[in-house]
Amino acid sequence: MKLTSTNLGLLIASASISLASPAAAQYGTPAPSRPPTPSTNPSSDEPQAEQKGPSVSGAARKEIVALQTAVNAKDAAAIPGALAAAQAKAKTKDDRYIIAKLQLKAASDANDANAMMQGVEAVLAADYANTAEQLTLNLGLGQLYYNAKAYDKASPALERVLQLDPNNIDATLTLAETRNGQGRAAEGVALLQKAIATRIAAGQKPEESWYKRALQIAFRAKLPSAPAAALQWVSAYPNQKNWRDTIVIYQNASGQEDAALIDSMRLARAVGALQGENDYYRYTNTLVVKGFPGEAKAVLDEGFASKAIDRSRATFSQIYSLASTRSQGDRASLAASATAAKAAPEARKAMVTAEAYYGYGDYAQAADLLRIALTKNGVDKDLANLRLGMALLGAGDKAGATAAFNAAGGAQAPVAKLWLTYLAQKA
């Protein structure tokens, strides 16, 4: 991230200062007033007293006017000597402030970042700037230091902005990048999320780039918050690509084998986020290995129809042939399996049969068996509730699905949250 043109403009504008002309200065014409300090009570309608501008001392007047003349003429050769002479004669806080402003203006005119940083530091050190100017100067200083990769110097300047204005978005975002530059990635992510929350609280939609940057930092730093950051992103900006990236990040973070990730693959299918040969291969091969050939065949048929995968490719032709062969008579056998599952004391048979029904799109039967499984011995209630939510969602029961997903805790909670997000986005 570089210093934005808007903030650079504000910093340059803050460098300007109007002194009387040499002739007028000689006769003591007052300098223009500086902006009034904002009221500590923003709702107050009472007029605020205008504070007088800085006043040049008699001891430094000649040297300051000479410096002003050199700066306004952009006389690069004369400015250093004039600056040193004025600084040597400065007697008051006002003198030091005026000299520093002229120093900053000269640096801004020359587009010299290092000199600008020195100029801003000098203006702040004069201890004359009002609150509004301090905000502008510290923000610009922090961003200049950030651009120079001087993160430890950028940090205190940006922190000062946030002390004065806790919800300052520019300072929050730049401090987030600064923290990342300092190797404090978790704090950087937290600051980006603060900026997101601030924008939402103001009734505005945050930029997608903020979500993506929070996710990027978390993912690269291998933070445990990466899946949550991805979920926050896809909640705000749902599309097939974002969904695929979110699901892949969840899968990578889980460290589980494909067999344990089947329900996230089913979500990818539901949101239309299966992309490329690897996605289809992992999904359909896992289904065949787990004993759900009918679902594998259906997924492959969809991939062939959409031209997402090539039916002539040996990998897919072999899986398709195997899935087709094994699925023959499989759907018809489920009725007997369901009867046996209902009579069995253990939950496993009901869970497996429900999963098969789900793969064939018979969501009502799947939901019925999953409810039965929840009453049996040895049931994994979290997994049963997750799949019950999937089945009820497929059947159109959004309220029931929401309740089931919310009941899926433990290891299933992360994928249940993914499904809940998808559910919330469905019309």
Secondary structure, 3 states (H helix, E strand, C coil): CCCCHHHHHHHHHHHCCCCCCHHHHHCCCCCCCCCCCCCCCCCCCCCCCCCCCCCCCCCCHHHHHHHHHHHHCCCCCCHHHHHHHHHHHCCCHHHHHHHHHHHHHHHHHCCCHHHHHHHHHHHHHCCCCCHHHHHHHHHHHHHHHHHCCCHHHHHHHHHHHHHHCCCCHHHHHHHHHHHHHCCCHHHHHHHHHHHHHHHHHCCCCCCHHHHHHHHHHHHHCCCCCHHHHHHHHHHHCCCHHHHHHHHHHHHHHHCCCHHHHHHHHHHHHHCCCCCHHHHHHHHHHHHHHHCCHHHHHHHHHHHHHCCCCCCCCHHHHHHHHHHHHHHCCHHHHHHHHHHHHHHCCECHHHHHHHHHHHHCCCHHHHHHHHHHHCCCECCCHHHHHHHHHHHHHHCCCHHHHHHHHHHCCHHHHHHHHHHHHHHHHCC
